[in-house]
């Protein structure tokens, strides 16, 4: 017979959204249990792109100095290479004028980020993290969600928060309907060693028939190779794949030898979807469980954290006062749905208009209009991506301070 736990809030999923939300609730004195599917947070090629908006949240919590001691690289410029020269697309230093103390992207391994959040949250007696606890079903009382089940545990709660990712079991068990946009591409991830003389920044390689993002990670490049949906090169010759990269980017001739087999690569099935309704009585979905994002712009983890902060800001008082209603859950969706819709629309537009037409071709350079990346326009990507639309701030109290 499954063990039964009782708490006020149960969070399914120990990713960035789930951990930030649980930390904020526990900090405010609300009992919360996080159920994490795995024994640890060690997953490769997960979202590591921590934007200035998320760094500011860490600062508002008083964590920023310790957070920045985690292994990370700083990216303060976005660029692209179309014909052998690198052109700046966005300069994050402009965010200083908007009051950001950290005007850059911090590339931090997600497992380090999550371990950090778990350590900070564990300082609060209201926080409990249960590992090896995969949520498989919901517990209902009539139409109300009153808990979750794992193979070995049942957790009863006033509120269940689904933060279990884009393949959310909680979302499926709740019967919530998803609106999905077509994505014309998938991503092949792999690593190449950084070599002396290489740039120290994030830049895109743009050719007809080959598009890659080269993400500087200190001693290696994390490479996102864009490919047509369902057309993985892993069924073909690795040597031909490497030669294609070298033809498009000759400076990588030595680098590609770091790929010794297809096992050195990892595929991401890109999807862009969004729940029609993010909640039902007793349940709220946030992060990828509410809206799966394309990896374009590295926005997913940051939108998820923004969801977590907004949900805590809105739900904290009703939870503490025992007056949580459906209207409160709907308020979270109203707060976060507009920025989600706008970002997804921009991602779909970019995928359909800029990426899809160039996923095949003769590897010749793509002519980028000179106005892109021109002077003052370099401020747009940092503001739209680094600051974000409707940025969130921590409004919840810390009841443990004296």
N, C-alpha and C positions, 0 to 999 in steps of 0.2 A: 504493500500500500504506500502511495506517495506521501512524503512528508508535506505538511501544510504550514506555510508561513503567512503571517498577517503583517501588512504594512499600509501606509497611506498611499504611496505612489510606487508602482512597479514599472521600471524602464526595461523594455526588451531590446537588448543590443548595446554593447559597450564600445561603440564607435565614437567619433567626435561629438555628434549630436547628443547621444545618450549620456555620455560622460559629463559633458558641460552642463546639460540640463540637471542631471542628478546632483552634481556638485553644488549648483546654485540653490536647489531646493534644500539639500542638507545644510548648507551654510545658513539658510533662513530658518532652520529648525524643523523642517518637514521630514519625517521618516521616509526613506526611499531605498528600494532594493533594485540593483541593476543585475540583470541576468545576461551573462556573456556566453555565447555559444562555445568558444574555444578556451583552452587552458591558459593562453597568453595572447599577446597582441601582435605577434610576429607574422606579418603578411607582407609579401613583396609587391612592389608596384601598386601600392595604395596611394590615396591622395596625400601628398607631402607638401602641398603648396599653401603655406600659411600667409594670408594677405595682411596688409596693414590694418584692416578692420578687425581681424581676429587678434592681431598683436595688441591692438588698443584694448580689447576686452581683457586680455591677460594683464595689461597694465592697470586697468580699472579694478581688477581683483587683487592687485598688489603682488602679482606673480612674475612680472616681466623680467626682472633681473635674473632670477633663477631659471626662468624659461629660456632665456637667451644663452645660458650656459650649456644647454643641450647642444649636441653636435648639429651644426647647420651651416648652410651657405646663404649669403645675402645676394639678392638680385634686385638691382635698382634701375635696370634698363631692359626693355623688350626690343628685339631687333629681328631682322630677317635677311637672308642671303638669297638673292635671285640670280646672280651671275658672277659670283666670286668676291663680291664686296658686300659688307654688312652695313645695312642702313637701320638707323634707330626708328622704332615705331612708337615707343612710349618711354618717358623718363619719370620715374617715381619720385624724384626729388621735389617735384612740384607739390607733393602732398604736405611738405613742411608748411606751406602757406595756409593749408587747411587745418593746421594744428596737430598733425600726426607726428609723434615723437619717433616713430619707427617707419620712415618713408621708404619701405622696401618690402620685397617678398622674402620670407624666410623659408628655405627648403629644409624641412625637418622630417626625418623618418617618422611615419605615423605611429609606429610602435613606441617611439620615445615620447611623443606627444601624449599618447594614451596612458603610458606608464606614469608620466608626470601628473596628469589629471587624476589618476587613481590614487596616487600618493597624497595629493592635496585634499581630495575628497575624503580619504580615509582618516583625516584628522578630525572629522566631524562624527560624533557618535550616532547621528541619524543616518549615516551612509553605510550601506552593505553592498558588497560586490560578490556575486556568486559566479564562479567560473565553471566551465563544462556544463552549462545549463542552457540548452537549446530550446527555445519556446516553440512548441509544436501545435498548440491549440489554445483557445480562449475558454474562460468559464463565464457562463451567462446566468443572470437571474432575470427571466423574462427577456426583455429587449436590451437590458443593461449589461455591459461588460463589467464583471466584478473580479476578474483575475485571469491568470494564465497558467498553462500546464507545460511542464517539461517531462521527459521520461521518468524522472525521479522526484519531482517537486511540484507542488501546487502553491502558487502565491496569490492570496486574496488582497485586493487593493481597492481604494476608493477611485483611483484613476490608473489606467494602464497607458503608458506612452510607448508607442511603436517607433523604435529607432533602429530597426534591424535590417536596414539597407534596402536596395532596389529590388531584391527578391524576397521582400518581407513576408514571412509566414503569418505574422499577426495581421497584416493588411488583408491577406487572402482569407484567413479565418473569419475576419470581420465582414467579408463580402463587399468591401468598398470597391467602387468602379473606377477604372483608370482610363484616362484619355491619352493615347500614345501617338507621338509624331514619328514619322519615318526618319531613320538615320541612314544616309547613304554610305556610311563608312564604319569600319572597325579600326582598332589600334593594335599594333604589335609593339610591345615594350621590350627593350633590351639595354644592356650596358656596354659602353666602350671606355677604356681607360683614358683619362685625361693625360695629355702629353705636354711637355714644355713647349711653349710657343702657341698653344691653343688659347682661344679666348676664354675669359672667365665671366660668362654671362649666359643668358637664355636667348637663343635665336632660332628662327625657323629656316629650314632649307626648302626653297620653293622652286620646283621645276614642273614642267608638263610630264606627268607620269610618276612623279616622286615628290612627296611632301613629308617632311619630318620636323619635329621639334627637338632641338638639342638643349638639354637642361643641365647646366653646370652644377655638379654636386661635390666639388672639391677635388677628389682624386679620380673621379670618373664622370662620364656623361650618361645621363639617363635619357634614352632616345625613345621618342614616340613616333613610330612609322605609321602613317595613315594608309589604309588600304580599302578597296571597295568592299562593301558589306558582303560577308560570306566568301570572300576571295582571298583566303590566307595563302601566303607564299610557302607556308610550311610543308605543303604537299609536293613542292618542287625541289630544285637544286639549291643548296645553301650557297655554293660557289657563285651561281648565277645571280642570286640575291645580293651577295656582297659586291659583285662586279657592277651591278646596277647602281648601288650606292656610290661606289668610287667614280663611276662615269658622271654622276650628278654632282659629286663633291670630291674632287681629286685629293684634297687634303686629308681625306679619311682612308687613304690606301693602306697605311699601316694599321690604323685603328680597327678596321673590319676583321683583321686576323684574330681579334679577341673573341669573335664568334666562332666557336669550334663545333657546335651542333645546334639544332633547332631547340634543344632543351635549354639553351641559354636565353630563349625568348619566352614571352608570355602574352597571350591574346586577351584583349578586352572587347567584349561585345558591347558596342556603344548603343545606348538607348536614351531617348528623351521622352519621359512620360510624366504625368501629373494626375493625382487623384482629383476627381470631380468634387468630392467632399472629404476633408482630411480627418473627420471625426465621426463618431457616433456616441451615444450615451455611455460614459465611462471609459472612452478610448480616444486618444489623439495620436495622429501620425505626424512625425517631423523628419527633416532631413531627406535622405534618399527614399525612405519609406513613403514619403508624401510626394516626392518629385525627383525622379532620376535625371541627372544632368549629363550632358556631353562633357568630355574632359577638356574641351576648348576653353582656354582661359584659366583653367585650374580653379574654377569657382565652387565646385561641389562641396568641399569640406567647409568653406567659408559661409556659404548659404546655410549649410546644416547647423553650424555654430550659431549663426544669426537666428535661425528658427528656435534653437534651444534657449537662447537668451530671451527672445521675445515671449516664448511660452512661459518661462519662469517669471518674467515681469508681470504677465497678465494673470497667471494662475496662482501666484504665491499667496496673495491676500485671501482669495476665495478658499484655497486649501487650508490655510491657517485658521480661518474662521468657520470652517465646516459648511460653506454655502456654495460649493461648486455646482454650476449648472451647465446645460448644453450651450447657453449663450456665451459662457466664458470660453468654451472650446471653439465655438464659431468665431469668436473675436481673434483668436490666434490665427486662424486661416485668413481672416480679413486683413490682418496686419502683414502677413507674409506672402500672400498669394500674388499681389501685384508685382513685387520685385522678381518673384519666381517666373511669372509669365513673361515679363520683359526680357529677362536673361535667356529664357528658353527660346523666345522668338528670335532673339539676336543669334543664338547658337544655330537654330534651324536655318535662318537666312544665310549665315556664313557657310554652313555645311552644303546647302543646296546651290548657292550662287558662286562661292569661291573654291570650295573643296571638291565637290563631286565632279565638276567639269574638268578638273585637272588631275584626277586619279589615274588617267591613262594618257599616254603621249610619248614623244620622242626624247624626253629628258632635256629639252631646250629650255632656256630661262623664260620665266613668265614676266612679262612687262607690267610692273606695278606703277600705277599713276604717281607722278612726282608729288602730288598733294598729300598722299598718304605718308605720314611721318614728317610732314613739313612743320618746322618751327613750333608755333603755338599749339598745333594739333597733337604734338607729343604729350600734351597734358590729358587728352581724352582717355586713352586706355587706363592710366593710373586712377583717374577719377571714377570711371565706369566699373573697373574691375577691382582695383585696390581699395578704394573707399566703398564702392558698392552702392546700390540703390536702396534707400531706406536703411542706413546702417543702424545697428542696435547698440544700446549702452546698458550696462548693468544697473538695474534699478532695485534689485532685491536687497534686503538687509542682511547683515552678518550678525546673527543673534549671539555669537560666541565671543564678540569683542566686549571688553569692559570699558 
